[in-house]
Amino acid sequence: RTWQHLHRLIYDSFAQYLVTEKGYDEDLLTLAPDSLDFCCKGLVLDIEEGNFLKLAEDGTVLRASHGTKSMTFEEILEIYGRKEWKHFNTVSGMVSRTGSPVVRRIRKNAKYYLYDNYFDLPGALLCARVVDSLDQYLGSLWIVDDLVL
């Protein structure tokens, strides 16, 4: 499919930049064929936790992963609760990408990032793989500024 080729090209470009320019692990350059299945429009990244959320229209968390690793129903309930996620209204009205200096300042201090367009989706996968890598090498003590677009 054409979109898979485009997503792979975008992913490879982002990964190459992080590895060569920012010193990230070279494992990011290797991508399993089914890895792009992680990508779906509307993912929300909880930047502080490294969790990716897929929300229902009413704001409840349908599914979640920490990096690329799926979270159990119990883990989701423990962290996000059973009802509408408390930040749903903030995220549902947010635009993920803009050139506005005001939005860039806000985004730098953001706690959540919405992957709401097809160009961003490979970035979600790359970010999830970086979370996996950081967990492997640093445990739970990590902060990533390079990945906030």
C-alpha positions in Angstrom: 0.0 0.0 0.0 1.1 3.5 -0.8 0.5 4.9 2.7 2.7 2.2 4.3 5.6 3.2 2.0 5.1 6.8 3.0 4.9 6.0 6.7 8.0 3.9 6.4 9.9 6.8 4.7 8.8 9.2 7.4 9.7 6.8 10.2 13.1 6.1 8.6 13.8 9.8 8.2 12.9 10.7 11.8 14.8 7.7 13.2 17.9 8.5 11.2 17.9 12.0 12.6 17.5 10.9 16.2 20.3 8.3 15.8 22.8 10.4 13.9 22.1 13.9 15.3 20.9 13.2 18.8 22.7 9.9 19.7 19.7 7.7 20.2 20.1 3.9 20.0 20.6 2.4 16.6 17.9 -0.2 17.2 15.5 2.5 16.2 16.7 2.1 12.6 15.4 -1.5 12.5 11.6 -1.8 12.1 9.6 -5.1 12.1 7.1 -5.2 9.2 4.1 -5.3 11.5 5.3 -2.4 13.6 3.4 0.2 11.6 0.2 -1.5 12.9 0.8 0.6 16.1 -0.1 3.7 14.2 -3.6 4.9 14.4 -5.0 8.4 14.1 -6.1 10.1 17.4 -3.5 8.7 19.7 -2.7 10.8 22.7 0.8 10.7 24.3 0.9 11.2 28.0 4.4 12.7 27.9 5.2 12.3 31.6 4.2 8.7 31.7 5.3 7.5 28.3 1.8 6.1 27.7 -0.2 6.2 24.5 -4.0 6.5 24.8 -6.8 5.7 22.4 -9.8 7.5 23.7 -13.5 6.9 23.0 -15.8 9.8 21.9 -16.9 10.3 25.6 -13.2 10.5 26.8 -12.8 7.1 28.3 -9.6 5.3 27.6 -10.4 2.4 25.1 -6.8 1.1 25.2 -3.4 2.2 26.1 0.2 1.2 25.9 3.4 2.1 27.6 5.7 2.7 24.7 4.7 -0.1 22.4 3.7 -2.5 25.1 0.0 -2.9 25.6 -1.3 -2.1 29.1 -3.8 -4.3 30.8 -7.3 -3.2 31.7 -6.3 -3.1 35.3 -3.2 -0.9 34.6 -5.4 1.5 32.6 -8.0 1.7 35.4 -5.3 2.3 38.0 -3.7 5.2 36.2 -6.6 6.7 34.2 -9.8 5.6 36.0 -13.0 4.2 34.6 -14.7 7.4 33.6 -13.9 10.3 31.3 -10.1 10.9 31.3 -9.7 14.2 33.3 -7.7 15.9 30.5 -10.1 14.8 27.7 -11.6 18.3 27.1 -8.1 19.9 26.9 -6.8 17.3 24.4 -10.0 17.1 22.3 -9.7 20.8 21.5 -6.0 20.9 20.9 -4.2 21.1 17.6 -1.0 19.1 17.5 1.0 21.1 14.9 1.2 24.8 14.2 3.9 27.3 13.5 2.6 29.9 16.0 5.2 31.0 18.5 2.6 31.1 21.2 1.6 27.5 20.6 5.3 26.4 20.4 5.8 27.9 23.9 2.7 26.1 25.2 3.8 22.9 23.5 7.3 23.0 25.1 5.6 22.7 28.5 2.8 20.3 27.4 2.0 17.1 29.2 0.1 15.6 26.3 0.5 15.4 22.6 -2.3 14.5 20.1 -1.3 12.5 17.0 -4.2 13.7 14.9 -2.9 13.6 11.3 -1.4 10.9 9.1 2.0 12.6 8.8 2.4 12.3 12.6 1.6 8.6 12.9 5.1 7.3 12.2 6.3 9.8 14.8 4.0 8.1 17.3 5.6 4.8 16.6 9.1 6.2 16.8 8.3 7.9 20.1 6.8 4.7 21.5 10.0 2.9 20.5 12.1 5.6 22.2 10.0 5.0 25.4 10.8 1.3 25.2 14.5 2.1 24.7 14.7 4.5 27.5 12.9 2.1 29.9 15.4 -0.6 28.9 18.5 1.6 29.5 17.3 4.2 32.1 14.4 2.6 33.9 11.6 5.0 34.8 13.9 8.1 35.2 13.8 9.8 31.8 12.8 13.0 30.2 12.6 13.5 26.4 12.6 17.0 24.8 13.8 15.8 21.4 10.5 14.1 20.6 8.0 16.9 21.3 7.3 18.3 17.9 
